[in-house]
Amino acid sequence: MKIFNQLPKSWSNELQDFLKSKRRDELELFLSKEYKNKTIYPLQTDVFKALEYCSPNNVKVVILGQDPYHGEGQAHGLSFSVQEGVKIPPSLKNIYKELESDLALQIPKDGDLSSWASQGVLLLNNVLTVEKSKAGSHQKKGWEEFTTEIIKKLNLKKNIVFLLWGSPAQKKASQVCEEKHFVLKSVHPSPLSSYRGFFGCQHFSKTNEYLIQHDIEPINWNSINR
């Protein structure tokens, strides 16, 4: 199975420069070998799940993570999200703690963020695949260029909120015109760094304030199973 054949048409139309590049061919070959010989997350059918939920024209918010969870049964194509019944990872626990503090919302019982995605929240990682138990193992293979192209295309739109958590995500800020969009930065919600500034960032309330100011339907952050 060729990974990029699964890319939703709305995105493939936007990303032709990358799709016709040598870097795409190199990444496709690398992924083909990796999925054949190793345990790679997420499933091949879920690699572009975030893009399936959000076409280029309905993205309201971008939450940019680093790379997928590398534990069994965790990654399913949406950054920070795990499917119902899977133990909530530490980073997502911290996201929920900030959500509770910011908007006085009850902490959800599960970690499936697809309800956010269905409202136009693009839950994108900087790198879209990872080898089991090896965080960062698919960095510098071509995914960074691919996701940069996504950000460049979204920058051509207007009034999108970019939530950039951690230094890899914040490097994408150079591709965003802050006169047209709203960029919010914070340390990564990982337990290793969240105490240094993620808690108290109020990104969820600030996002909705911006959307409302621009006559855009705000995100119902409360829509997860509780």
C-alpha positions as CSV (number, residue, x, y, z in Angstrom):
1,M,0.0,0.0,0.0
2,K,1.3,3.4,-1.0
3,I,0.8,5.8,1.9
4,F,0.2,8.9,-0.1
5,N,-2.5,7.2,-2.2
6,Q,-4.7,7.5,0.9
7,L,-4.3,11.3,1.1
8,P,-7.8,12.9,0.9
9,K,-8.4,14.5,-2.5
10,S,-9.0,17.9,-1.0
11,W,-5.5,17.9,0.4
12,S,-3.8,16.2,-2.5
13,N,-5.0,19.0,-4.7
14,E,-3.4,21.5,-2.4
15,L,-0.1,19.7,-1.9
16,Q,1.0,18.9,-5.4
17,D,4.4,20.5,-5.1
18,F,5.3,18.1,-2.3
19,L,3.6,15.1,-3.9
20,K,5.6,15.6,-7.2
21,S,8.9,16.0,-5.3
22,K,11.8,13.6,-4.8
23,R,11.3,14.0,-1.1
24,R,7.9,12.4,-1.3
25,D,9.4,9.4,-3.2
26,E,12.0,9.0,-0.6
27,L,9.5,9.2,2.2
28,E,7.2,6.7,0.5
29,L,10.0,4.2,0.0
30,F,11.2,4.6,3.6
31,L,7.6,4.0,5.0
32,S,7.1,1.0,2.7
33,K,10.1,-0.7,4.2
34,E,9.3,0.3,7.8
35,Y,5.7,-0.9,7.7
36,K,6.8,-4.2,6.1
37,N,9.6,-5.0,8.5
38,K,8.7,-3.3,11.8
39,T,5.8,-2.3,14.0
40,I,4.9,1.2,13.0
41,Y,2.2,3.5,14.5
42,P,-0.5,4.5,13.6
43,L,-2.0,1.9,11.2
44,Q,-1.4,2.8,7.6
45,T,-5.1,3.5,7.2
46,D,-4.9,6.1,10.0
47,V,-1.9,8.1,8.9
48,F,-3.9,10.9,7.4
49,K,-6.9,10.6,9.8
50,A,-6.5,14.3,10.9
51,L,-6.7,15.4,7.3
52,E,-9.8,13.2,6.7
53,Y,-11.6,15.1,9.4
54,C,-10.6,18.6,8.2
55,S,-10.5,19.7,4.6
56,P,-8.3,22.7,3.9
57,N,-11.4,25.0,3.8
58,N,-12.9,24.0,7.1
59,V,-9.9,24.2,9.4
60,K,-10.5,26.6,12.3
61,V,-7.8,25.6,14.7
62,V,-4.5,23.8,14.3
63,I,-3.1,21.9,17.3
64,L,0.4,20.8,16.3
65,G,2.1,18.0,18.2
66,Q,5.5,16.3,17.7
67,D,5.1,12.7,16.6
68,P,2.5,10.0,17.3
69,Y,2.4,8.0,20.5
70,H,4.7,5.1,20.3
71,G,2.9,2.7,22.6
72,E,0.7,-0.2,21.5
73,G,-2.9,0.8,20.8
74,Q,-2.4,4.5,21.3
75,A,-1.8,6.4,18.1
76,H,-4.8,6.6,15.7
77,G,-3.9,9.6,13.5
78,L,-5.0,12.5,15.6
79,S,-2.3,14.3,17.6
80,F,-2.6,13.8,21.4
81,S,-5.7,11.6,21.0
82,V,-6.3,8.0,21.9
83,Q,-9.4,5.9,21.2
84,E,-12.0,5.3,23.8
85,G,-10.9,2.6,26.3
86,V,-7.2,3.3,25.9
87,K,-5.4,4.7,29.0
88,I,-5.1,8.5,28.8
89,P,-1.4,9.4,28.2
90,P,0.4,11.9,30.4
91,S,0.5,14.7,27.9
92,L,-3.3,14.5,27.3
93,K,-3.9,14.4,31.0
94,N,-2.1,17.7,31.2
95,I,-4.1,19.1,28.3
96,Y,-7.3,18.1,30.2
97,K,-6.0,19.7,33.4
98,E,-5.5,23.0,31.5
99,L,-8.9,22.7,29.9
100,E,-10.4,22.2,33.4
101,S,-8.6,25.2,34.8
102,D,-9.2,27.5,31.7
103,L,-12.9,26.7,31.1
104,A,-14.0,25.0,34.3
105,L,-14.8,21.9,32.4
106,Q,-14.9,18.5,34.0
107,I,-12.0,16.2,33.0
108,P,-13.1,13.7,30.4
109,K,-13.2,9.9,31.0
110,D,-11.5,9.0,27.7
111,G,-9.0,10.5,25.3
112,D,-10.7,10.4,22.0
113,L,-10.5,13.9,20.5
114,S,-12.3,13.2,17.3
115,S,-15.2,15.4,18.4
116,W,-12.7,18.3,18.3
117,A,-11.5,17.2,14.8
118,S,-15.1,17.1,13.5
119,Q,-15.5,20.8,14.4
120,G,-12.5,21.9,12.4
121,V,-9.6,21.3,14.8
122,L,-6.7,19.9,12.8
123,L,-5.0,17.6,15.2
124,L,-1.7,17.4,13.3
125,N,1.7,16.1,14.3
126,N,4.9,17.4,12.9
127,V,5.8,13.8,12.0
128,L,3.0,11.4,11.2
129,T,4.5,8.0,11.9
130,V,6.8,6.4,14.5
131,E,8.3,3.0,15.2
132,K,7.0,1.1,18.3
133,S,8.7,2.2,21.5
134,K,11.1,4.6,19.7
135,A,10.0,8.2,20.0
136,G,11.2,10.4,17.3
137,S,12.3,7.5,15.1
138,H,10.8,8.9,11.9
139,Q,12.1,12.4,12.3
140,K,14.1,13.9,9.4
141,K,12.7,11.4,6.9
142,G,10.5,13.9,5.0
143,W,7.4,14.3,7.2
144,E,8.6,17.7,8.4
145,E,8.6,19.0,4.8
146,F,5.1,17.6,4.2
147,T,3.6,19.1,7.3
148,T,5.3,22.4,6.6
149,E,3.5,22.4,3.2
150,I,0.2,21.9,5.0
151,I,0.9,25.0,7.2
152,K,1.9,27.0,4.2
153,K,-1.3,26.2,2.4
154,L,-3.4,27.0,5.5
155,N,-1.5,30.3,5.8
156,L,-3.1,31.3,2.5
157,K,-6.5,31.2,4.3
158,K,-7.6,33.7,7.0
159,N,-8.4,33.7,10.7
160,I,-7.1,30.3,11.7
161,V,-5.8,29.8,15.3
162,F,-2.5,27.9,15.5
163,L,-1.7,26.3,18.9
164,L,2.0,25.5,18.8
165,W,3.1,23.4,21.8
166,G,6.8,22.6,22.0
167,S,9.8,23.8,20.0
168,P,9.3,21.5,16.9
169,A,5.8,22.9,16.5
170,Q,6.9,26.5,17.1
171,K,9.4,26.2,14.3
172,K,6.3,26.2,12.0
173,A,5.4,29.7,13.2
174,S,7.7,31.2,10.5
175,Q,5.2,29.9,7.9
176,V,2.3,31.8,9.4
177,C,1.4,35.4,8.9
178,E,0.3,36.7,12.3
179,E,-1.5,39.6,10.7
180,K,-4.0,37.1,9.1
181,H,-4.0,34.4,11.8
182,F,-3.8,34.0,15.6
183,V,-0.7,32.1,16.8
184,L,-0.4,30.9,20.4
185,K,2.8,29.3,21.7
186,S,3.5,27.2,24.8
187,V,5.9,24.5,26.0
188,H,4.8,21.0,25.2
189,P,2.1,19.5,27.6
190,S,4.5,16.6,28.4
191,P,5.1,16.1,32.1
192,L,8.7,16.8,31.4
193,S,8.0,20.4,30.5
194,S,4.4,21.4,31.3
195,Y,5.2,22.9,34.6
196,R,7.4,25.5,32.8
197,G,4.5,27.3,31.2
198,F,1.8,25.0,29.7
199,F,-0.4,25.3,32.8
200,G,-2.1,28.6,32.8
201,C,-1.7,29.3,29.0
202,Q,-5.5,29.6,28.6
203,H,-5.2,28.6,24.9
204,F,-8.7,27.1,24.8
205,S,-10.5,30.3,26.0
206,K,-8.3,32.5,23.9
207,T,-9.0,30.4,20.8
208,N,-12.7,30.8,21.2
209,E,-12.5,34.5,22.0
210,Y,-10.6,35.0,18.7
211,L,-13.1,32.9,16.7
212,I,-16.1,34.7,18.1
213,Q,-14.4,38.1,17.3
214,H,-14.2,37.0,13.7
215,D,-17.7,35.6,13.4
216,I,-16.6,32.0,13.4
217,E,-18.4,29.3,15.3
218,P,-16.3,28.6,18.5
219,I,-15.1,25.1,19.4
220,N,-17.2,23.1,21.9
221,W,-14.2,21.8,23.9
222,N,-16.7,20.1,26.2
223,S,-17.9,17.6,23.6
224,I,-15.7,14.7,24.8
225,N,-17.2,11.7,26.7
226,R,-17.3,12.6,30.4
